[in-house]
Amino acid sequence: MHDSGLDKENVPALHAQARHEMQIDCTNLQRNVKKFTDRPGD
């Protein structure tokens, strides 16, 4: 399987997008954890 030069040029952009989405996931995760820890004990 060989890839075109176009794919190689797209790699940095894909990595940046993946990193951005991971950061969003982490932020959402932290928000959810905070929601649970901020709850008063049952």
mmCIF file as Biopython writes it, N, C-alpha, C and O atoms, coordinates in Angstrom:
data_model
#
loop_
_atom_site.group_PDB
_atom_site.id
_atom_site.type_symbol
_atom_site.label_atom_id
_atom_site.label_alt_id
_atom_site.label_comp_id
_atom_site.label_asym_id
_atom_site.label_entity_id
_atom_site.label_seq_id
_atom_site.pdbx_PDB_ins_code
_atom_site.Cartn_x
_atom_site.Cartn_y
_atom_site.Cartn_z
_atom_site.occupancy
_atom_site.B_iso_or_equiv
_atom_site.auth_seq_id
_atom_site.auth_asym_id
_atom_site.pdbx_PDB_model_num
ATOM 1   N N  . MET A ? 1  ? 0.847   -1.200 0.000  1.0 0.0 1  A 1 
ATOM 2   C CA . MET A ? 1  ? 0.000   0.000  0.000  1.0 0.0 1  A 1 
ATOM 3   C C  . MET A ? 1  ? 0.882   1.249  0.000  1.0 0.0 1  A 1 
ATOM 4   O O  . MET A ? 1  ? 1.697   1.439  0.902  1.0 0.0 1  A 1 
ATOM 5   N N  . HIS A ? 2  ? 0.715   2.092  -1.007 1.0 0.0 2  A 1 
ATOM 6   C CA . HIS A ? 2  ? 1.498   3.333  -1.038 1.0 0.0 2  A 1 
ATOM 7   C C  . HIS A ? 2  ? 0.566   4.524  -0.941 1.0 0.0 2  A 1 
ATOM 8   O O  . HIS A ? 2  ? -0.561  4.485  -1.433 1.0 0.0 2  A 1 
ATOM 9   N N  . ASP A ? 3  ? 1.048   5.595  -0.295 1.0 0.0 3  A 1 
ATOM 10  C CA . ASP A ? 3  ? 0.199   6.777  -0.140 1.0 0.0 3  A 1 
ATOM 11  C C  . ASP A ? 3  ? 0.733   7.928  -0.989 1.0 0.0 3  A 1 
ATOM 12  O O  . ASP A ? 3  ? 1.931   8.007  -1.262 1.0 0.0 3  A 1 
ATOM 13  N N  . SER A ? 4  ? -0.151  8.798  -1.394 1.0 0.0 4  A 1 
ATOM 14  C CA . SER A ? 4  ? 0.231   9.945  -2.218 1.0 0.0 4  A 1 
ATOM 15  C C  . SER A ? 4  ? 0.855   11.028 -1.346 1.0 0.0 4  A 1 
ATOM 16  O O  . SER A ? 4  ? 0.722   11.003 -0.123 1.0 0.0 4  A 1 
ATOM 17  N N  . GLY A ? 5  ? 1.539   11.986 -1.985 1.0 0.0 5  A 1 
ATOM 18  C CA . GLY A ? 5  ? 2.145   13.093 -1.255 1.0 0.0 5  A 1 
ATOM 19  C C  . GLY A ? 5  ? 1.085   13.921 -0.553 1.0 0.0 5  A 1 
ATOM 20  O O  . GLY A ? 5  ? 1.355   14.545 0.473  1.0 0.0 5  A 1 
ATOM 21  N N  . LEU A ? 6  ? -0.129  13.927 -1.108 1.0 0.0 6  A 1 
ATOM 22  C CA . LEU A ? 6  ? -1.229  14.703 -0.536 1.0 0.0 6  A 1 
ATOM 23  C C  . LEU A ? 6  ? -1.511  14.235 0.899  1.0 0.0 6  A 1 
ATOM 24  O O  . LEU A ? 6  ? -1.695  15.050 1.803  1.0 0.0 6  A 1 
ATOM 25  N N  . ASP A ? 7  ? -1.541  12.909 1.092  1.0 0.0 7  A 1 
ATOM 26  C CA . ASP A ? 7  ? -1.806  12.366 2.430  1.0 0.0 7  A 1 
ATOM 27  C C  . ASP A ? 7  ? -0.738  12.822 3.418  1.0 0.0 7  A 1 
ATOM 28  O O  . ASP A ? 7  ? -1.042  13.187 4.554  1.0 0.0 7  A 1 
ATOM 29  N N  . LYS A ? 8  ? 0.522   12.795 2.970  1.0 0.0 8  A 1 
ATOM 30  C CA . LYS A ? 8  ? 1.609   13.181 3.870  1.0 0.0 8  A 1 
ATOM 31  C C  . LYS A ? 8  ? 1.453   14.635 4.318  1.0 0.0 8  A 1 
ATOM 32  O O  . LYS A ? 8  ? 1.739   14.973 5.467  1.0 0.0 8  A 1 
ATOM 33  N N  . GLU A ? 9  ? 0.995   15.494 3.394  1.0 0.0 9  A 1 
ATOM 34  C CA . GLU A ? 9  ? 0.831   16.903 3.751  1.0 0.0 9  A 1 
ATOM 35  C C  . GLU A ? 9  ? -0.317  17.085 4.739  1.0 0.0 9  A 1 
ATOM 36  O O  . GLU A ? 9  ? -0.331  18.041 5.515  1.0 0.0 9  A 1 
ATOM 37  N N  . ASN A ? 10 ? -1.271  16.172 4.707  1.0 0.0 10 A 1 
ATOM 38  C CA . ASN A ? 10 ? -2.437  16.290 5.577  1.0 0.0 10 A 1 
ATOM 39  C C  . ASN A ? 10 ? -2.168  15.788 6.988  1.0 0.0 10 A 1 
ATOM 40  O O  . ASN A ? 10 ? -2.910  16.116 7.914  1.0 0.0 10 A 1 
ATOM 41  N N  . VAL A ? 11 ? -1.118  14.997 7.159  1.0 0.0 11 A 1 
ATOM 42  C CA . VAL A ? 11 ? -0.861  14.381 8.461  1.0 0.0 11 A 1 
ATOM 43  C C  . VAL A ? 11 ? -0.783  15.397 9.609  1.0 0.0 11 A 1 
ATOM 44  O O  . VAL A ? 11 ? -1.448  15.201 10.625 1.0 0.0 11 A 1 
ATOM 45  N N  . PRO A ? 12 ? -0.001  16.467 9.487  1.0 0.0 12 A 1 
ATOM 46  C CA . PRO A ? 12 ? 0.058   17.429 10.603 1.0 0.0 12 A 1 
ATOM 47  C C  . PRO A ? 12 ? -1.304  18.004 10.963 1.0 0.0 12 A 1 
ATOM 48  O O  . PRO A ? 12 ? -1.617  18.184 12.140 1.0 0.0 12 A 1 
ATOM 49  N N  . ALA A ? 13 ? -2.117  18.292 9.945  1.0 0.0 13 A 1 
ATOM 50  C CA . ALA A ? 13 ? -3.443  18.835 10.207 1.0 0.0 13 A 1 
ATOM 51  C C  . ALA A ? 13 ? -4.300  17.814 10.952 1.0 0.0 13 A 1 
ATOM 52  O O  . ALA A ? 13 ? -5.029  18.162 11.881 1.0 0.0 13 A 1 
ATOM 53  N N  . LEU A ? 14 ? -4.205  16.550 10.535 1.0 0.0 14 A 1 
ATOM 54  C CA . LEU A ? 14 ? -4.987  15.503 11.201 1.0 0.0 14 A 1 
ATOM 55  C C  . LEU A ? 14 ? -4.540  15.359 12.651 1.0 0.0 14 A 1 
ATOM 56  O O  . LEU A ? 14 ? -5.365  15.208 13.552 1.0 0.0 14 A 1 
ATOM 57  N N  . HIS A ? 15 ? -3.226  15.408 12.868 1.0 0.0 15 A 1 
ATOM 58  C CA . HIS A ? 15 ? -2.717  15.297 14.241 1.0 0.0 15 A 1 
ATOM 59  C C  . HIS A ? 15 ? -3.204  16.455 15.088 1.0 0.0 15 A 1 
ATOM 60  O O  . HIS A ? 15 ? -3.591  16.266 16.241 1.0 0.0 15 A 1 
ATOM 61  N N  . ALA A ? 16 ? -3.186  17.661 14.521 1.0 0.0 16 A 1 
ATOM 62  C CA . ALA A ? 16 ? -3.635  18.837 15.262 1.0 0.0 16 A 1 
ATOM 63  C C  . ALA A ? 16 ? -5.110  18.696 15.613 1.0 0.0 16 A 1 
ATOM 64  O O  . ALA A ? 16 ? -5.534  19.032 16.719 1.0 0.0 16 A 1 
ATOM 65  N N  . GLN A ? 17 ? -5.883  18.197 14.657 1.0 0.0 17 A 1 
ATOM 66  C CA . GLN A ? 17 ? -7.326  18.037 14.914 1.0 0.0 17 A 1 
ATOM 67  C C  . GLN A ? 17 ? -7.553  16.991 15.997 1.0 0.0 17 A 1 
ATOM 68  O O  . GLN A ? 17 ? -8.378  17.188 16.889 1.0 0.0 17 A 1 
ATOM 69  N N  . ALA A ? 18 ? -6.825  15.882 15.924 1.0 0.0 18 A 1 
ATOM 70  C CA . ALA A ? 18 ? -6.973  14.823 16.926 1.0 0.0 18 A 1 
ATOM 71  C C  . ALA A ? 18 ? -6.597  15.346 18.309 1.0 0.0 18 A 1 
ATOM 72  O O  . ALA A ? 18 ? -7.279  15.067 19.295 1.0 0.0 18 A 1 
ATOM 73  N N  . ARG A ? 19 ? -5.501  16.109 18.371 1.0 0.0 19 A 1 
ATOM 74  C CA . ARG A ? 19 ? -5.072  16.689 19.655 1.0 0.0 19 A 1 
ATOM 75  C C  . ARG A ? 19 ? -6.154  17.604 20.200 1.0 0.0 19 A 1 
ATOM 76  O O  . ARG A ? 19 ? -6.462  17.580 21.392 1.0 0.0 19 A 1 
ATOM 77  N N  . HIS A ? 20 ? -6.732  18.415 19.312 1.0 0.0 20 A 1 
ATOM 78  C CA . HIS A ? 20 ? -7.778  19.354 19.734 1.0 0.0 20 A 1 
ATOM 79  C C  . HIS A ? 20 ? -8.976  18.594 20.284 1.0 0.0 20 A 1 
ATOM 80  O O  . HIS A ? 20 ? -9.525  18.959 21.323 1.0 0.0 20 A 1 
ATOM 81  N N  . GLU A ? 21 ? -9.382  17.530 19.580 1.0 0.0 21 A 1 
ATOM 82  C CA . GLU A ? 21 ? -10.530 16.750 20.043 1.0 0.0 21 A 1 
ATOM 83  C C  . GLU A ? 21 ? -10.226 16.062 21.364 1.0 0.0 21 A 1 
ATOM 84  O O  . GLU A ? 21 ? -11.105 15.933 22.216 1.0 0.0 21 A 1 
ATOM 85  N N  . MET A ? 22 ? -8.980  15.618 21.539 1.0 0.0 22 A 1 
ATOM 86  C CA . MET A ? 22 ? -8.606  14.986 22.806 1.0 0.0 22 A 1 
ATOM 87  C C  . MET A ? 22 ? -8.681  15.993 23.944 1.0 0.0 22 A 1 
ATOM 88  O O  . MET A ? 22 ? -9.124  15.669 25.046 1.0 0.0 22 A 1 
ATOM 89  N N  . GLN A ? 23 ? -8.242  17.224 23.665 1.0 0.0 23 A 1 
ATOM 90  C CA . GLN A ? 23 ? -8.306  18.264 24.702 1.0 0.0 23 A 1 
ATOM 91  C C  . GLN A ? 23 ? -9.751  18.533 25.095 1.0 0.0 23 A 1 
ATOM 92  O O  . GLN A ? 23 ? -10.058 18.718 26.273 1.0 0.0 23 A 1 
ATOM 93  N N  . ILE A ? 24 ? -10.645 18.554 24.094 1.0 0.0 24 A 1 
ATOM 94  C CA . ILE A ? 24 ? -12.061 18.790 24.383 1.0 0.0 24 A 1 
ATOM 95  C C  . ILE A ? 24 ? -12.589 17.647 25.252 1.0 0.0 24 A 1 
ATOM 96  O O  . ILE A ? 24 ? -13.311 17.880 26.222 1.0 0.0 24 A 1 
ATOM 97  N N  . ASP A ? 25 ? -12.221 16.401 24.895 1.0 0.0 25 A 1 
ATOM 98  C CA . ASP A ? 25 ? -12.661 15.246 25.681 1.0 0.0 25 A 1 
ATOM 99  C C  . ASP A ? 25 ? -12.172 15.365 27.115 1.0 0.0 25 A 1 
ATOM 100 O O  . ASP A ? 25 ? -12.927 15.111 28.054 1.0 0.0 25 A 1 
ATOM 101 N N  . CYS A ? 26 ? -10.917 15.747 27.290 1.0 0.0 26 A 1 
ATOM 102 C CA . CYS A ? 26 ? -10.354 15.874 28.635 1.0 0.0 26 A 1 
ATOM 103 C C  . CYS A ? 26 ? -11.085 16.945 29.422 1.0 0.0 26 A 1 
ATOM 104 O O  . CYS A ? 26 ? -11.358 16.774 30.610 1.0 0.0 26 A 1 
ATOM 105 N N  . THR A ? 27 ? -11.403 18.057 28.759 1.0 0.0 27 A 1 
ATOM 106 C CA . THR A ? 27 ? -12.115 19.143 29.432 1.0 0.0 27 A 1 
ATOM 107 C C  . THR A ? 27 ? -13.489 18.679 29.873 1.0 0.0 27 A 1 
ATOM 108 O O  . THR A ? 27 ? -13.916 18.952 30.995 1.0 0.0 27 A 1 
ATOM 109 N N  . ASN A ? 28 ? -14.182 17.974 28.985 1.0 0.0 28 A 1 
ATOM 110 C CA . ASN A ? 28 ? -15.515 17.472 29.331 1.0 0.0 28 A 1 
ATOM 111 C C  . ASN A ? 28 ? -15.414 16.488 30.488 1.0 0.0 28 A 1 
ATOM 112 O O  . ASN A ? 28 ? -16.250 16.490 31.391 1.0 0.0 28 A 1 
ATOM 113 N N  . LEU A ? 29 ? -14.390 15.651 30.453 1.0 0.0 29 A 1 
ATOM 114 C CA . LEU A ? 29 ? -14.186 14.655 31.499 1.0 0.0 29 A 1 
ATOM 115 C C  . LEU A ? 29 ? -13.985 15.345 32.846 1.0 0.0 29 A 1 
ATOM 116 O O  . LEU A ? 29 ? -14.595 14.971 33.848 1.0 0.0 29 A 1 
ATOM 117 N N  . GLN A ? 30 ? -13.115 16.365 32.851 1.0 0.0 30 A 1 
ATOM 118 C CA . GLN A ? 30 ? -12.841 17.096 34.087 1.0 0.0 30 A 1 
ATOM 119 C C  . GLN A ? 30 ? -14.114 17.765 34.601 1.0 0.0 30 A 1 
ATOM 120 O O  . GLN A ? 30 ? -14.362 17.812 35.805 1.0 0.0 30 A 1 
ATOM 121 N N  . ARG A ? 31 ? -14.919 18.285 33.667 1.0 0.0 31 A 1 
ATOM 122 C CA . ARG A ? 31 ? -16.161 18.948 34.070 1.0 0.0 31 A 1 
ATOM 123 C C  . ARG A ? 31 ? -17.096 17.947 34.729 1.0 0.0 31 A 1 
ATOM 124 O O  . ARG A ? 31 ? -17.729 18.244 35.742 1.0 0.0 31 A 1 
ATOM 125 N N  . ASN A ? 32 ? -17.178 16.735 34.133 1.0 0.0 32 A 1 
ATOM 126 C CA . ASN A ? 32 ? -18.049 15.705 34.687 1.0 0.0 32 A 1 
ATOM 127 C C  . ASN A ? 32 ? -17.562 15.268 36.062 1.0 0.0 32 A 1 
ATOM 128 O O  . ASN A ? 32 ? -18.357 15.104 36.987 1.0 0.0 32 A 1 
ATOM 129 N N  . VAL A ? 33 ? -16.260 15.083 36.188 1.0 0.0 33 A 1 
ATOM 130 C CA . VAL A ? 33 ? -15.697 14.673 37.479 1.0 0.0 33 A 1 
ATOM 131 C C  . VAL A ? 33 ? -15.994 15.739 38.522 1.0 0.0 33 A 1 
ATOM 132 O O  . VAL A ? 33 ? -16.354 15.425 39.656 1.0 0.0 33 A 1 
ATOM 133 N N  . LYS A ? 34 ? -15.840 17.007 38.133 1.0 0.0 34 A 1 
ATOM 134 C CA . LYS A ? 34 ? -16.106 18.108 39.059 1.0 0.0 34 A 1 
ATOM 135 C C  . LYS A ? 34 ? -17.573 18.074 39.496 1.0 0.0 34 A 1 
ATOM 136 O O  . LYS A ? 34 ? -17.889 18.310 40.662 1.0 0.0 34 A 1 
ATOM 137 N N  . LYS A ? 35 ? -18.463 17.778 38.546 1.0 0.0 35 A 1 
ATOM 138 C CA . LYS A ? 35 ? -19.893 17.713 38.863 1.0 0.0 35 A 1 
ATOM 139 C C  . LYS A ? 35 ? -20.131 16.668 39.954 1.0 0.0 35 A 1 
ATOM 140 O O  . LYS A ? 35 ? -20.891 16.894 40.896 1.0 0.0 35 A 1 
ATOM 141 N N  . PHE A ? 36 ? -19.462 15.514 39.806 1.0 0.0 36 A 1 
ATOM 142 C CA . PHE A ? 36 ? -19.658 14.431 40.777 1.0 0.0 36 A 1 
ATOM 143 C C  . PHE A ? 36 ? -19.061 14.802 42.128 1.0 0.0 36 A 1 
ATOM 144 O O  . PHE A ? 36 ? -19.672 14.542 43.164 1.0 0.0 36 A 1 
ATOM 145 N N  . THR A ? 37 ? -17.874 15.406 42.128 1.0 0.0 37 A 1 
ATOM 146 C CA . THR A ? 37 ? -17.210 15.710 43.390 1.0 0.0 37 A 1 
ATOM 147 C C  . THR A ? 37 ? -17.852 16.904 44.080 1.0 0.0 37 A 1 
ATOM 148 O O  . THR A ? 37 ? -17.755 17.037 45.301 1.0 0.0 37 A 1 
ATOM 149 N N  . ASP A ? 38 ? -18.510 17.781 43.311 1.0 0.0 38 A 1 
ATOM 150 C CA . ASP A ? 38 ? -19.156 18.952 43.918 1.0 0.0 38 A 1 
ATOM 151 C C  . ASP A ? 38 ? -20.498 18.608 44.543 1.0 0.0 38 A 1 
ATOM 152 O O  . ASP A ? 38 ? -21.050 19.386 45.320 1.0 0.0 38 A 1 
ATOM 153 N N  . ARG A ? 39 ? -21.020 17.432 44.196 1.0 0.0 39 A 1 
ATOM 154 C CA . ARG A ? 39 ? -22.319 17.041 44.753 1.0 0.0 39 A 1 
ATOM 155 C C  . ARG A ? 39 ? -22.234 16.838 46.260 1.0 0.0 39 A 1 
ATOM 156 O O  . ARG A ? 39 ? -21.261 16.258 46.742 1.0 0.0 39 A 1 
ATOM 157 N N  . PRO A ? 40 ? -23.217 17.296 47.006 1.0 0.0 40 A 1 
ATOM 158 C CA . PRO A ? 40 ? -23.226 17.006 48.448 1.0 0.0 40 A 1 
ATOM 159 C C  . PRO A ? 40 ? -23.415 15.511 48.680 1.0 0.0 40 A 1 
ATOM 160 O O  . PRO A ? 40 ? -24.109 14.849 47.908 1.0 0.0 40 A 1 
ATOM 161 N N  . GLY A ? 41 ? -22.818 14.983 49.713 1.0 0.0 41 A 1 
ATOM 162 C CA . GLY A ? 41 ? -22.913 13.545 49.983 1.0 0.0 41 A 1 
ATOM 163 C C  . GLY A ? 41 ? -24.344 13.111 50.228 1.0 0.0 41 A 1 
ATOM 164 O O  . GLY A ? 41 ? -25.133 13.832 50.839 1.0 0.0 41 A 1 
ATOM 165 N N  . ASP A ? 42 ? -24.669 11.919 49.741 1.0 0.0 42 A 1 
ATOM 166 C CA . ASP A ? 42 ? -26.051 11.423 49.928 1.0 0.0 42 A 1 
ATOM 167 C C  . ASP A ? 42 ? -26.304 11.142 51.408 1.0 0.0 42 A 1 
ATOM 168 O O  . ASP A ? 42 ? -27.400 10.719 51.778 1.0 0.0 42 A 1 
#
